[in-house]
């Protein structure tokens, strides 16, 4: 909804925090918030406000952002305020969660081959990998405990996984819940649009709605997959990843397992949720490339 359509209680809460609002820009892209706006106060401060209505997973994701942004202080936009509005105080008889964050201008990084942004991306991944996970975040090992994604895909949409050895892919990816265990903060949904370069050359990582506790290499390995999605060949994407110690030091069997697991997981999301069919195809492409290399040279590095 737009600012003009938001419940009075929501608007009053924001103005109570910021003072009078002189202008509002409605954000109409994205689907996880019921309200997303950039408001400007009388003092000239610009704040990004997100609000979710009703107790549902979108509200949980927004609460995750509060925790994740605080843990990634200095890298994630600062949370300036957050407040729950009880159902009886809202016109629509639904509880609301309203969060105001530091407004971040700038542009998303470019992950395509030859992009000058790739060095910044690598440095950002190293910063994320060094962040200890705070309490209250679900371990990635628990979130990724299911390992039957390829079987689910075969049941729900056999055509998408036709030609794959379902048992082999499942077996190779079976250790991922154990392998991703760790004590670092993991973004888990990192891609080019989530890493912003500000006009003064600062970096901000946004949308911490799915944070996990896990191994420091997870986000880097996901970015390797995103590089393939952006047009890099698998060998090129992995060569870039090996420029970062956390990926370079990984046992090739771990990368094989991660690729196989992600290929099934992303395909399942594309079939049953709002996941990207293109992203799922890329994940299967990477898994196929890894498994073919595994068959040709089981002990080959990277």
Buried (B, 14 or more C-beta within 10 A) or exposed (E): BEBEEBBEBBBEBBBEBBEEBEEBBBBEEEEBBBBBBBBBBEEEBBBBBBBBBEEEEBBEBBBBBBBBBEBBEEBBBEBBBBBEBEEEBBEEEBBBBBBBBBBBEBEBBBBEBEBEBBEBBBEBBBBBBEBEBBEEBEBBBEBBEEBBBBBBBBEEBEEBBEEBEBEBBBBBBBBBBEBBBBEBBBBBBBBBEBBBBEEEEEBBBBBBBBBBBBBBBBBBBBBBBBBBBBBBEBEBBBBBBBEBEBBBEBEBBBBBBBBBBBBBBBBBBBBEEEBBEEBBBBBBBBBBBBBEBBEEEEEEEB
